[in-house]
């Protein structure tokens, strides 16, 4: 325990602190799954067609959403200096609820795109402020498990959507998913967070009110360890984003039917739900940096290998192993970053989200270009993305510092 990060047991937040954060996180995991599952229905409503061109037009909803997430991460890196966690988290939850209502009522595809962008803005605000709040209000020995629980929540939301969406859309159409799934959970999260999230962080960081913006960015980017984490995030995230190529690989190389690929996707969701529960205890026992490095290297290794496996089921096994270590890497990396610059934790976590988005853009761009240049050799994608993740691990090994293990 350092003097800069005092947390007294008597000041610990309510027992409903984590459940309220979990519910807010759960709500932001619903809309993306809805759009992915209902793209054909949305295309039929607004474009009168279910052709590939119509579905491709609807898929731009995700593009608008991702662009909004980038904008939100940039703005939040500044807003986190001026405002406390609680109001920012509440605004994020309110944006998600507003997006749900607007999406339900949207008269045109353009209007739907606008309101769905609100969801992107709110998602980043909620996700960043949830992790920041854990960093601010919980002692070091409780942070890793709490972060691991939050990482599981998004996958749980996807499971709920998959289970309920058929029934709900059959009764009320695709719009009802936003009204009866996203909105109730986002409003419930809004209420609970407003009640159970403390207003003032337990850490008394003594911020200087003058030149806070310049000071925050200066402290982050002159901190070698924090900067190394941000750069490593781009490489490690890009190196593990292979899902789109994996599904195409199964279908083109092995002739796997679409229904089976859906099954593989559901298995990966189960892993995203279960794996974080192992990551928290590992981080507490061995340290965030050590687990982040080891799990990233193992994820990279399996990424590089599974595209070369000639047997489909062995390939699936390698792929799912890669997914498991990727999830553990995500959790441990979040635990590593959250305490790098405690005075400006919200700004750093916002920048981390921004760099994460950059990695998500780089991965499909590099993978797609390699597939074109190699005439469809998927192994080249695995080698390139795995190598990027290895370079990210090397940066963590030599430049990042686990501040809770010093």
Secondary structure as UniProt FT lines:
FT   HELIX           3..5
FT   HELIX           9..11
FT   HELIX           16..28
FT   HELIX           30..47
FT   HELIX           52..82
FT   HELIX           85..105
FT   HELIX           109..137
FT   HELIX           140..172
FT   HELIX           175..177
FT   HELIX           178..182
FT   HELIX           183..196
FT   TURN            210..211
FT   HELIX           212..221
FT   HELIX           224..240
FT   HELIX           243..253
FT   HELIX           258..286
FT   HELIX           288..306
FT   TURN            307..308
FT   HELIX           312..338
FT   TURN            339..341
FT   HELIX           342..344
FT   HELIX           345..373
FT   TURN            374..375
FT   HELIX           378..399
FT   HELIX           403..405
//
